[in-house]
Amino acid sequence: MNSLDTTRIRSYFDFPAAGRVVTNNAASTQPPRELIGLLQRCAPWYENVHRGQSTASRRTTAMYEASFDTIAAWLNAPGRGCIATYRNTTEAINAVMYSLLTDFRDGDNVVTTMLEHNSNYVPWHALCREILPRLGRRVELRLARFDATGRLDLDHLASLVDKRTKLVCCTGASNFFGTKPDLSKIRAIADAGGYPQPTGERRALLLVDAAQLAPTSALDVQALDVDYLAFSFHKMLAPFGVGVLYAKRHLLDHALPFLYGGDMIADGGVTTETVAWNDLPWKYTAGTPNILGVIASAQALRLLLDMVMPTAFFGGSGPLPRVAIEEVMARVGRHTANLTARCMAGLSEIKNLRVYGPEHRTPLVSFTIDGISPFAIAEALDRRGIEARAGCHCATLAHRALGLDPPATCRLSFALYNTPDDVDLATDAVRETVAGRRRAGRPRPGRAQVSTAAGRPT
Ligand SMILES: Cc1ncc(COP(=O)(O)O)c(C=O)c1O
C-alpha cells in the first residue's frame, strides 16, 4: 500500500517540471517552493536578531527564536535550551569536539565505528592524533568494526568501551550500507563503561550522527537518552546552510562554547577580567547567525507535516503534536522503505551487480558492477536522466575495509517525493548501462581482438 500521496507531495516542488529523476537524496533533498518563497516573504521585515529595537528586528527575532522551539519539539527535546544551530552536521560534531577538548584526561579514549561518515571520524582522529598530542595528552581512538552485511559489531564495540571511555560516537544510520545500529544497545554499552564525567555522571557520553536517520524517522532524544545528536536540514527539504546540534542541557551549561564573540555574551557581561556567557541556547550562537536559514529550516519541518497530512503547521510557530510527527515520519519511513525494496529487487536481476548492506535499510542502495567503474555507471545514468552518486560517500573507512579499489560505489537514494516509477527508471537505466557496456565490449565482426601477454583482451 502506498502510504504517501506522491502526486500531492510532488506538486510542492519545481524539480519534476524540469524532468529530473532525483535519486541522490542521501546527499541533499530538494526544497519545496514554499520554503524558497518564505525567504522572499521575510524580505519586507529583513533585520538582524537580538540587535535592534525596531519592530522589524523584534519580529525577526521572534520568528528566529520560535524556530528553536519547533526544532526542539521535533526532537522531543525538553526545550530550546538544548538546541544549537551550526552550518551542518559536520560543524555540529566539530562543536562537540572543541567543547569537550579541555575535558579529556591523559589515558582517556574515544570509541567510534568503521561505519562512520568522515564527519564523525575525522574530528575524533584530529582530536586524538593531532590536537591533544600537541597539548601533551594521550587519548586513544578506538574503532568498532562491522560484519559482512554492514551491521555494527556490537560485541566488538562493547569490548572497546572501558572505564576510560569518555565518549562513544556512532552513526544513527550508515550512509553507505543503510544499516541502523541499535542505539539503545549502544547507550547501554556506553553506560557500562562507567567513566566519571566532570558533571558527576558515571558513564561514557553518547554522540549520534543522525544525518541519515533524521530524514526518515521520528527522533525522540529523551527516549534515546543520547547526550548529543546532530543532523543537517539540507537532507530534510530545507535550503542549504543549517545543521542542528541537540545536547543535554547540563552539558551545554557545563561546556565551553565552540565559537566566541558577539551575542553569546550575557548583556553587558564583558570586563577586562571576565566574560559571562549568555543564556542557552544563545551561548552557542556567536556572531550573526544564519537567521533566514534557521527560520526556513524549522518551517521545513512544519511543511513536511502539511505535505503528508492535511494539517496547517507551515508559517506558524505553535506547538507540534508528537503524534503528528510520529505518524508522518512513520509514513515517510514506510514509503521510502517500499521504494528501497523495489530498487533492491530490480537491481538483483542484473548480473554481476553487488549490493552492499542488508535487506532492511534506510532508503539508499550502494552497489558495484564487475568490470565497470562506479563513476562510469553514475555518468551513464546521468546520460539516461537518472541522478546517482559515485564515490566513497565520505564513508572512506568502510569502503577501504571492504577492499574496494577504487574505494567507491554507486548509490541511489530516495526521499518522500520519489515514486515507484522513479525507481523503475533508475533500475532500467542501470540494466541498459550494463547491456550497453556488454554490447560495446563484444568483438566487432571482421576486427581481430588484440590480446595482452596475460591473454586478456585490451
Ligand atoms: C551519515 C552522515 N553524517 C554526516 C554527514 C555530513 O553532513 P554535512 O555535509 O551536512 O555536514 C553526512 C552527509 O552526507 C552523512 O550522510
The ligand as a Gaussian input file, in Angstrom:
#p B3LYP/6-31G(d) Opt

LIG

0 1
 C       25.912000       9.919000       7.976000
 C       26.351000      11.310000       7.612000
 N       26.979000      12.045000       8.523000
 C       27.396000      13.289000       8.271000
 C       27.184000      13.844000       7.044000
 C       27.713000      15.220000       6.799000
 O       26.670000      16.114000       6.579000
 P       27.017000      17.615000       6.213000
 O       27.772000      17.575000       4.927000
 O       25.690000      18.272000       6.072000
 O       27.825000      18.154000       7.314000
 C       26.533000      13.131000       6.049000
 C       26.344000      13.704000       4.708000
 O       26.243000      13.012000       3.728000
 C       26.100000      11.818000       6.347000
 O       25.488000      11.061000       5.433000

